[in-house]
Amino acid sequence: MADRDDVCVLLPAYNEAETIESVIEGFHEQGFDNVLVVDGGSTDDTYELAEAAGARVVEQSGDGKGQAIREAVRIYIEVPYVLMADADETYLAGDADRMLEPLFEGRAEHVIGDRFADMKPDAMTRLNQVGNRLINGAFSLIHGHDYADILSGYRAFTRESFLRLSLSAEGFGIETEMAVECVKHGVRTVVVPITYLPRPDESETNLRPVRDGGLIIVTLYQMAKTNNPLFYFGSVGVSTIGIGGLLGIYVLYDWFVNGISHNVIATVGGIAVVLGIQLLMFGVLSDMIVTVNREQTQQLEEIANRLSNERQPTQQSEIDGETDTPASPNNRQN
């Protein structure tokens, strides 16, 4: 049975001197000795304070939260489980057991903490709440799964499942990308309720709501190209058909009412309709290919796991046999 020794608490941090000590101490009090802080080149005392609080601290080689998380998991973390949180004191270390339970029980490979389940007053501005709801709704529509709070920074996952994900986001888009990749690769994901607290008054956020929200929406749509091509190409196709249809209606109206023909506009409208239909057909074909590929990948993974499970008892039997076999007279020492 897994325990706290198998878990690394990962805290990406940038200029979090006001809160980093209390966050680390909170996880230590919960029994987590392995706390890794990845510092993004802070200009305050984040690095020194984190070390003084008993955490292992490394400075990331690049920029952005996404790069910090990828570097930490791939290079600095060796234990099988990762508990990731922000260093701004908005998450409770006391929720750690709730986050890790689905992993330890084998029910999930990736766990997302739902901030909306218990969001304290002033923890999130009205604008951010609306933006989060829109982004979660878009994710559910585009990728077909409701993860409740895909932007949550409180995550727990197996290191093995993380390494299966194809991640490239540098900044705050990493949470969105992880959610999309979990759907794409069939990573078993569970959502659990957590408490979300307001940032301390002296702590400044690194989030830029409008800009980062826009980038997240764009990321969601771009990633639909390989995860849900029917939506990606279909939405463009339907829009193109709609534009062509509107142009056609305008041409017909002006011709019947005023006797004026618009040959160029009619041609453009016709091309738009044909292009839209082709995009829809391409989206359907792409969706079929993605579905077949996903099924084949899952079957190959099941076969690989089955062979691995069958090989382990055989190898153990061979080891036991070698141990029990008495040494031959020629091999005995005098």
C-alpha positions as CSV (number, residue, x, y, z in Angstrom):
1,M,0.0,0.0,0.0
2,A,1.4,3.4,-1.0
3,D,2.0,6.0,1.7
4,R,3.4,9.5,2.1
5,D,7.0,8.3,1.4
6,D,5.9,7.6,-2.2
7,V,4.6,11.2,-2.7
8,C,6.5,14.3,-3.8
9,V,4.7,17.6,-3.1
10,L,5.5,19.8,-6.1
11,L,5.3,23.6,-5.6
12,P,6.1,25.8,-8.7
13,A,6.9,29.3,-7.3
14,Y,7.7,32.7,-8.5
15,N,8.0,35.6,-6.1
16,E,6.0,33.9,-3.3
17,A,8.1,35.0,-0.4
18,E,5.0,36.0,1.6
19,T,3.5,32.6,1.6
20,I,6.1,29.9,0.6
21,E,7.1,29.1,4.2
22,S,3.6,28.6,5.5
23,V,2.7,26.4,2.5
24,I,5.7,24.1,3.0
25,E,5.2,23.9,6.8
26,G,1.5,23.0,6.1
27,F,2.5,20.0,4.1
28,H,5.2,19.0,6.6
29,E,2.6,19.0,9.3
30,Q,0.5,16.6,7.2
31,G,3.5,14.2,7.1
32,F,4.9,15.0,3.7
33,D,8.7,15.3,4.0
34,N,9.4,15.3,0.3
35,V,8.6,18.8,-0.8
36,L,10.1,20.1,-4.0
37,V,10.0,23.8,-4.8
38,V,10.7,24.8,-8.4
39,D,11.7,28.5,-8.4
40,G,11.1,30.4,-11.6
41,G,13.9,33.0,-11.0
42,S,12.2,34.9,-8.2
43,T,13.5,38.4,-7.5
44,D,12.5,38.2,-3.8
45,D,13.6,35.7,-1.1
46,T,11.4,32.8,-2.2
47,Y,14.4,30.5,-2.9
48,E,16.1,31.1,0.5
49,L,12.9,31.0,2.5
50,A,11.9,27.7,0.9
51,E,15.2,26.1,1.7
52,A,15.0,27.4,5.3
53,A,11.6,25.8,5.6
54,G,13.0,22.4,4.8
55,A,12.1,22.0,1.1
56,R,14.3,20.8,-1.7
57,V,14.6,23.8,-4.0
58,V,15.8,23.9,-7.6
59,E,15.7,26.8,-10.1
60,Q,14.1,26.0,-13.4
61,S,16.1,26.2,-16.6
62,G,13.3,28.0,-18.5
63,D,10.3,30.3,-18.0
64,G,6.7,29.7,-17.0
65,K,4.7,27.4,-14.8
66,G,4.3,24.7,-17.5
67,Q,8.0,24.4,-18.1
68,A,8.7,24.2,-14.4
69,I,6.3,21.3,-13.9
70,R,7.6,19.3,-16.9
71,E,11.2,19.8,-15.8
72,A,10.4,18.8,-12.2
73,V,8.5,15.6,-13.0
74,R,10.9,14.4,-15.7
75,I,14.2,15.3,-14.0
76,Y,13.9,15.9,-10.2
77,I,11.0,13.6,-9.1
78,E,11.6,9.8,-8.9
79,V,8.8,8.7,-6.5
80,P,5.6,7.2,-8.1
81,Y,3.1,9.9,-7.0
82,V,3.1,13.7,-7.4
83,L,0.9,16.1,-5.4
84,M,1.0,19.5,-7.1
85,A,-0.2,22.8,-5.6
86,D,0.3,26.5,-5.9
87,A,2.7,28.3,-3.5
88,D,0.3,31.2,-2.8
89,E,-1.6,29.6,0.2
90,T,-4.9,29.3,-1.6
91,Y,-5.0,25.5,-1.2
92,L,-5.2,23.5,2.0
93,A,-2.6,20.9,2.8
94,G,-5.3,19.2,4.8
95,D,-7.0,18.3,1.5
96,A,-4.0,16.2,0.5
97,D,-5.4,12.9,1.7
98,R,-8.6,13.5,-0.3
99,M,-6.5,14.2,-3.4
100,L,-4.3,11.1,-3.0
101,E,-6.9,8.6,-2.0
102,P,-8.1,7.8,-5.6
103,L,-4.5,7.2,-6.6
104,F,-3.6,5.0,-3.7
105,E,-6.8,2.9,-4.2
106,G,-6.1,2.5,-7.9
107,R,-9.3,4.3,-9.0
108,A,-7.5,7.0,-10.9
109,E,-4.2,8.1,-12.4
110,H,-4.9,11.8,-12.3
111,V,-7.0,13.8,-9.7
112,I,-8.3,17.3,-10.1
113,G,-9.3,19.4,-7.1
114,D,-12.6,21.2,-7.7
115,R,-12.3,24.7,-6.2
116,F,-15.9,25.5,-6.8
117,A,-17.0,22.8,-4.3
118,D,-16.0,25.0,-1.4
119,M,-14.8,28.4,-2.6
120,K,-14.4,30.9,0.2
121,P,-15.6,34.6,-0.2
122,D,-13.2,36.7,-2.2
123,A,-11.2,33.7,-3.2
124,M,-11.9,34.5,-6.9
125,T,-13.2,37.7,-8.5
126,R,-16.5,37.7,-10.4
127,L,-14.7,38.1,-13.7
128,N,-12.5,35.1,-13.0
129,Q,-15.5,33.0,-12.0
130,V,-17.3,33.8,-15.2
131,G,-14.2,33.1,-17.2
132,N,-13.6,29.8,-15.4
133,R,-17.2,28.7,-16.1
134,L,-16.9,29.6,-19.8
135,I,-13.6,27.7,-20.1
136,N,-15.0,24.6,-18.3
137,G,-18.1,24.7,-20.5
138,A,-16.0,25.0,-23.6
139,F,-13.8,22.1,-22.5
140,S,-16.9,19.9,-21.9
141,L,-18.4,20.8,-25.3
142,I,-15.2,20.4,-27.3
143,H,-13.6,17.4,-25.6
144,G,-16.7,15.6,-24.3
145,H,-15.7,15.3,-20.6
146,D,-16.8,17.3,-17.6
147,Y,-13.9,17.8,-15.2
148,A,-15.7,20.6,-13.3
149,D,-12.5,22.7,-12.8
150,I,-9.8,22.2,-15.4
151,L,-7.9,25.3,-14.3
152,S,-7.4,24.1,-10.8
153,G,-3.8,24.1,-9.7
154,Y,-4.3,21.4,-7.1
155,R,-3.5,18.1,-8.8
156,A,-2.4,14.6,-7.8
157,F,-1.2,12.2,-10.4
158,T,1.1,9.2,-11.0
159,R,4.4,10.1,-12.5
160,E,3.9,7.3,-15.1
161,S,0.7,8.8,-16.4
162,F,2.3,12.3,-16.6
163,L,5.1,11.0,-18.7
164,R,2.5,9.7,-21.2
165,L,1.2,13.2,-21.8
166,S,2.5,15.3,-24.7
167,L,2.8,18.7,-23.0
168,S,4.3,21.9,-24.4
169,A,2.5,24.8,-22.6
170,E,4.9,27.2,-20.9
171,G,2.6,29.2,-18.7
172,F,-0.8,28.8,-17.0
173,G,-2.1,26.8,-19.9
174,I,-0.4,23.7,-18.5
175,E,-3.5,22.8,-16.4
176,T,-5.7,23.0,-19.5
177,E,-3.3,21.0,-21.6
178,M,-3.0,18.3,-18.9
179,A,-6.8,17.9,-18.9
180,V,-7.0,17.6,-22.7
181,E,-4.2,15.2,-22.8
182,C,-5.8,13.0,-20.1
183,V,-8.9,12.7,-22.3
184,K,-6.7,12.1,-25.4
185,H,-4.7,9.3,-23.8
186,G,-7.4,7.8,-21.7
187,V,-5.9,8.6,-18.4
188,R,-8.3,7.7,-15.7
189,T,-9.3,11.1,-14.1
190,V,-11.3,11.8,-10.9
191,V,-12.5,15.1,-9.6
192,V,-12.6,15.6,-5.8
193,P,-14.0,18.6,-3.8
194,I,-11.5,20.9,-2.2
195,T,-11.4,24.2,-0.3
196,Y,-10.2,27.3,-2.1
197,L,-9.0,30.2,-0.1
198,P,-8.4,33.9,-1.0
199,R,-4.8,35.0,-1.5
200,P,-3.3,36.8,1.5
201,D,-3.4,40.6,1.0
202,E,0.3,40.9,0.8
203,S,0.7,38.2,-1.9
204,E,0.4,39.4,-5.5
205,T,-1.0,37.1,-8.2
206,N,1.0,36.3,-11.4
207,L,-2.2,35.6,-13.3
208,R,-3.4,38.0,-16.0
209,P,-7.1,37.1,-16.3
210,V,-8.0,38.5,-19.8
211,R,-4.8,37.6,-21.6
212,D,-4.3,34.2,-19.9
213,G,-8.0,33.3,-20.3
214,G,-7.8,34.1,-24.0
215,L,-4.8,31.9,-24.5
216,I,-6.5,29.1,-22.7
217,I,-9.5,29.3,-25.0
218,V,-7.2,29.3,-28.0
219,T,-5.3,26.3,-26.6
220,L,-8.6,24.4,-26.0
221,Y,-9.6,24.9,-29.6
222,Q,-6.2,24.1,-31.1
223,M,-6.0,20.9,-29.2
224,A,-9.3,19.8,-30.5
225,K,-7.6,19.3,-33.9
226,T,-6.1,16.0,-32.7
227,N,-8.6,15.1,-29.9
228,N,-11.9,16.0,-31.5
229,P,-11.3,16.8,-35.2
230,L,-15.1,16.6,-36.0
231,F,-15.6,19.6,-33.7
232,Y,-12.5,21.4,-34.9
233,F,-13.1,21.1,-38.7
234,G,-16.9,20.9,-38.3
235,S,-17.1,24.3,-36.6
236,V,-15.1,25.9,-39.3
237,G,-17.1,24.1,-42.0
238,V,-20.5,25.1,-40.5
239,S,-19.3,28.7,-40.2
240,T,-18.1,28.7,-43.8
241,I,-21.4,27.2,-45.0
242,G,-23.3,29.9,-43.0
243,I,-21.3,32.7,-44.6
244,G,-21.9,31.2,-48.0
245,G,-25.6,30.9,-47.3
246,L,-26.0,34.5,-46.2
247,L,-24.2,35.7,-49.3
248,G,-26.5,33.5,-51.4
249,I,-29.6,34.9,-49.7
250,Y,-28.4,38.5,-50.3
251,V,-27.8,37.8,-54.0
252,L,-31.2,36.2,-54.5
253,Y,-33.0,39.0,-52.7
254,D,-31.3,41.8,-54.7
255,W,-32.0,39.9,-57.9
256,F,-35.7,39.3,-57.3
257,V,-36.5,42.6,-55.7
258,N,-34.2,45.0,-57.5
259,G,-33.3,43.0,-60.6
260,I,-29.6,43.4,-59.8
261,S,-27.3,40.5,-60.2
262,H,-24.1,40.0,-58.2
263,N,-22.1,37.4,-60.1
264,V,-18.9,37.8,-58.0
265,I,-20.7,37.6,-54.7
266,A,-22.7,34.6,-55.9
267,T,-19.4,32.9,-56.9
268,V,-17.8,33.6,-53.6
269,G,-20.9,32.3,-51.7
270,G,-20.9,29.1,-53.8
271,I,-17.3,28.5,-53.1
272,A,-17.8,29.0,-49.4
273,V,-20.6,26.5,-49.3
274,V,-18.6,23.9,-51.2
275,L,-15.5,24.5,-49.0
276,G,-17.7,24.2,-45.8
277,I,-19.1,20.8,-47.0
278,Q,-15.6,19.6,-47.7
279,L,-14.4,20.6,-44.2
280,L,-17.3,18.8,-42.7
281,M,-16.5,15.6,-44.6
282,F,-12.8,15.9,-43.7
283,G,-13.8,16.3,-40.0
284,V,-15.9,13.2,-40.1
285,L,-13.1,11.1,-41.7
286,S,-10.5,12.5,-39.3
287,D,-12.8,11.7,-36.3
288,M,-13.1,8.1,-37.6
289,I,-9.3,7.8,-37.9
290,V,-8.7,9.2,-34.4
291,T,-11.3,6.9,-32.9
292,V,-9.8,3.8,-34.5
293,N,-6.3,4.8,-33.5
294,R,-7.4,5.4,-29.9
295,E,-9.0,2.0,-29.7
296,Q,-5.9,0.3,-31.2
297,T,-3.7,2.1,-28.7
298,Q,-5.8,1.0,-25.8
299,Q,-5.7,-2.6,-27.0
300,L,-1.9,-2.5,-27.4
301,E,-1.6,-1.1,-23.9
302,E,-3.8,-3.8,-22.5
303,I,-1.8,-6.5,-24.2
304,A,1.5,-4.9,-23.0
305,N,0.1,-4.8,-19.4
306,R,-1.1,-8.4,-19.6
307,L,2.3,-9.7,-20.9
308,S,4.1,-7.7,-18.2
309,N,1.9,-9.2,-15.5
310,E,2.4,-12.7,-16.9
311,R,6.2,-12.2,-17.1
312,Q,6.6,-11.1,-13.5
313,P,5.5,-14.4,-11.8
314,T,7.7,-16.3,-14.2
315,Q,10.7,-14.2,-13.4
316,Q,10.0,-14.5,-9.7
317,S,9.7,-18.3,-10.0
318,E,13.1,-18.5,-11.8
319,I,14.7,-16.4,-9.1
320,D,13.2,-18.6,-6.4
321,G,14.4,-21.7,-8.2
322,E,17.9,-20.4,-8.5
323,T,17.9,-19.6,-4.8
324,D,16.6,-23.0,-3.7
325,T,18.9,-25.0,-6.0
326,P,21.8,-26.4,-3.9
327,A,25.3,-25.6,-5.1
328,S,27.1,-28.3,-7.0
329,P,30.1,-30.0,-5.5
330,N,32.4,-28.3,-8.1
331,N,31.1,-24.9,-7.0
332,R,31.5,-25.3,-3.3
333,Q,34.3,-23.7,-1.5
334,N,36.6,-25.9,0.4
